C-alpha cells in the first residue's frame, strides 16, 4: 500500500502548489505543476485500488461452487 500513500502525498503537494504558494519562479508556472501532481496522484490512487482489488477474494468466479454434472 505504499503507492496509496505516495499518491496522497502527490495530491497534497499539488494542492499546496496550486492554491497556497504565491511565489513567482522564472520560467515555471507553479499552479500548473500543482495540477499535474494532483492528476498524477489521482491516477496513482485509481491504479493502487485496481491493484488491491486484483488480490481480493470477493467477486472471483473460478467455478468453485460445484453444482455441475
N, C-alpha and C positions, 0 to 999 in steps of 0.2 A: 503493500500500500504506500510505498514512498512516492509513487507517481501522483497519487491524490494530494499528498502534502505539498509537493513541488508545484503542482498546478494551482493550488490555493495561494501559494507564495507569489506565483506569477500574476495571478489576478489582483492580489493585494498591492504588489509593486506597480502594476499597471494603473490601478485606480489612484494610487498616490501620485504617480507621474502625470496622470490626466487631470486630476481635479485639485491637487494640493500644492503642487510645485509651480511657482510663477517665475522661475529663473529663465533667462534667455541664454541659450547656448548657440554660438555662431555655427550655422550650417546644419542645425539639428532641430527638429520640432519635437519637443518632449511630450506634448499631448498625443502625437501620432505614435510615438514609441510606446506610450502607455496603453493606447488602444490595441496595438499589436500584441503586447504582452497579455492583455486581458483575453483577446481572441485565442492566443496560443494556450493560455490556461484553461479556457473553456473547452477547447478541443482535447486537451490533456485529461480533463475530468471525464469527458464522454468516453475517451479511449480506455481510461482506467476502469470505469464502470463496466464497459463491454468486456474487458479482460477478466474482471472479477466475476461477471455473470457466466463466463465460459466455464468456470470451475464450480458453479453452483449445481447442487444435485436436483434442484427444482426445475421442472419443465423438460427434463430429458426424456426422450422417447426411444428407449433402447430395446423395447419388446420384452421387458422383464415381467409383465403382468400375467403371462400364461393365457389360458382360455382358447388355445388353438387345438387343432386336431392332431 
